Each structure stands twice: as C-alpha cells, then as structure tokens.
Amino acid sequence: MLDLVKRDNPITRYLRETRAEISKVTWPTVDEARNLSLIVIAVTVLMSVALGLLDFLFAYLFQTILRLAGL
C-alpha cells in the first residue's frame, strides 16, 4: 500500500526547499552591498600593509641579530 504513495525525487525536493529558503533571505540593497564591499577591500589593504611592515621589520631584526652574532 505504501508503494502507491509517490515519493519526491531527492533532487527535486532539495531544489524546492532551496528556493523556499532563498526567498526568505533579506538581500542587501545596492548601496549596502557597495559600502560593505568597500569596507572589506579597505580592511584587506590595511591588513596587507600591516603584515608587510611586520614581515619587513622581523626580517630586518633577524638579519641584524645574525650580523651581530657573526653568522
């Protein structure tokens, strides 16, 4: 008797549930997306500069220590 009940194809069910979840999402406006993207880019650039400076500083200190040690 249970064989007569049609079961959803798992892929079809997944796609239907995905569409239902996406329709619940509150998407950002164009201005919000632009502002958030600019923030991400600015933070990425600042962190890259900071890490580059730290790398330069530690390399310089390491070379100075090795030079003083005579190695």
BALUM-206860 format. One record per residue: residue in one letter; y negated, x negated, z of N, C-alpha, C in turn. Coordinates in steps of 0.02 Angstrom, whole numbers, padded with zeros to 5 digits, always signed. Layout:
BEGIN
AYXZYXZYXZ ...
This chain:
BEGIN
M+00059-00041+00000+00000+00000+00000-00063-00043+00000 L-00063-00099+00037-00121-00143+00039-00132-00178-00027 D-00080-00183-00068-00087-00215-00133-00132-00174-00179 L-00139-00110-00167-00180-00068-00209-00255-00078-00197 V-00272-00106-00139-00343-00118-00123-00364-00181-00159 K-00416-00174-00200-00440-00231-00239-00480-00278-00194 R-00463-00341-00194-00499-00390-00155-00548-00426-00201 D-00606-00444-00172-00656-00480-00210-00632-00550-00227 N-00651-00571-00285-00640-00640-00304-00682-00683-00257 P-00656-00737-00228-00694-00777-00180-00759-00805-00211 I-00758-00823-00273-00818-00850-00305-00870-00795-00312 T-00849-00736-00333-00896-00680-00339-00926-00662-00272 R-00884-00661-00221-00909-00645-00153-00959-00698-00130 Y-00943-00761-00142-00988-00816-00123-01056-00808-00158 L-01055-00795-00222-01118-00788-00260-01158-00728-00235 R-01125-00673-00221-01159-00613-00196-01191-00626-00128 E-01154-00659-00084-01180-00675-00017-01237-00725-00021 T-01231-00773-00067-01284-00822-00076-01348-00789-00100 R-01342-00744-00148-01401-00708-00173-01433-00667-00117 A-01392-00636-00075-01419-00596-00019-01456-00641+00031 E-01429-00700+00045-01462-00745+00092-01527-00773+00063 I-01527-00790+00000-01587-00817-00032-01643-00765-00033 S-01625-00702-00040-01677-00650-00040-01710-00642+00028 K-01677-00667+00081-01706-00663+00149-01754-00721+00164 V-01753-00772+00122-01793-00832+00135-01867-00817+00124 T-01909-00842+00168-01981-00838+00159-02003-00903+00125 W-02019-00897+00061-02037-00955+00022-02110-00973+00034 P-02126-01038+00034-02196-01059+00045-02238-01042-00016 T-02303-01033-00004-02349-01022-00059-02359-01088-00096 V-02391-01085-00153-02405-01146-00192-02448-01194-00152 D-02498-01168-00118-02542-01211-00077-02504-01243-00020 E-02461-01205+00014-02421-01233+00068-02374-01288+00042 A-02342-01275-00014-02296-01324-00042-02333-01387-00062 R-02392-01380-00091-02432-01438-00111-02453-01478-00049 N-02479-01444+00001-02501-01478+00062-02444-01514+00097 L-02387-01481+00103-02330-01512+00136-02304-01572+00095 S-02306-01566+00029-02284-01622-00013-02331-01681-00004 L-02396-01668-00001-02444-01723+00010-02434-01756+00077 I-02418-01717+00128-02404-01745+00194-02343-01790+00191 V-02290-01768+00158-02229-01808+00152-02244-01873+00115 I-02282-01869+00061-02298-01929+00022-02340-01977+00064 A-02390-01951+00100-02434-01993+00141-02394-02028+00196 V-02352-01991+00230-02312-02021+00284-02264-02073+00256 T-02235-02060+00198-02190-02108+00166-02227-02173+00149 V-02287-02166+00121-02326-02226+00103-02346-02264+00166 L-02370-02229+00217-02389-02262+00279-02331-02298+00312 M-02273-02266+00314-02215-02297+00345-02192-02357+00304 S-02197-02353+00238-02178-02410+00195-02224-02469+00209 V-02288-02457+00215-02336-02511+00230-02321-02540+00299 A-02310-02497+00348-02297-02521+00416-02233-02563+00418 L-02180-02539+00386-02118-02578+00386-02125-02642+00347 G-02163-02641+00293-02176-02702+00254-02213-02754+00296 L-02263-02730+00333-02301-02776+00376-02257-02805+00432 L-02216-02763+00461-02170-02787+00513-02121-02838+00484 D-02095-02825+00425-02049-02871+00392-02084-02938+00381 F-02145-02936+00355-02183-02997+00343-02195-03035+00408 L-02214-02999+00460-02228-03030+00525-02165-03064+00553 F-02109-03028+00553-02048-03057+00581-02023-03116+00538 A-02030-03112+00472-02010-03168+00429-02054-03229+00444 Y-02119-03218+00452-02164-03273+00468-02147-03304+00536 L-02136-03262+00586-02118-03287+00653-02052-03326+00651 F-02004-03300+00614-01939-03333+00610-01946-03401+00576 Q-01985-03405+00522-01996-03469+00488-02032-03518+00534 T-02081-03494+00571-02118-03537+00618-02072-03564+00672 I-02030-03522+00699-01984-03545+00751-01936-03597+00724 L-01910-03585+00663-01864-03633+00632-01899-03699+00617 R-01962-03696+00594-02000-03756+00579-02013-03796+00644 L-02030-03761+00698-02042-03795+00762-01978-03825+00790 A-01922-03793+00777-01859-03817+00802-01833-03874+00760 G-01864-03886+00702-01843-03941+00659-01783-03924+00616 L-01771-03861+00604-01713-03842+00563-01731-03828+00492 
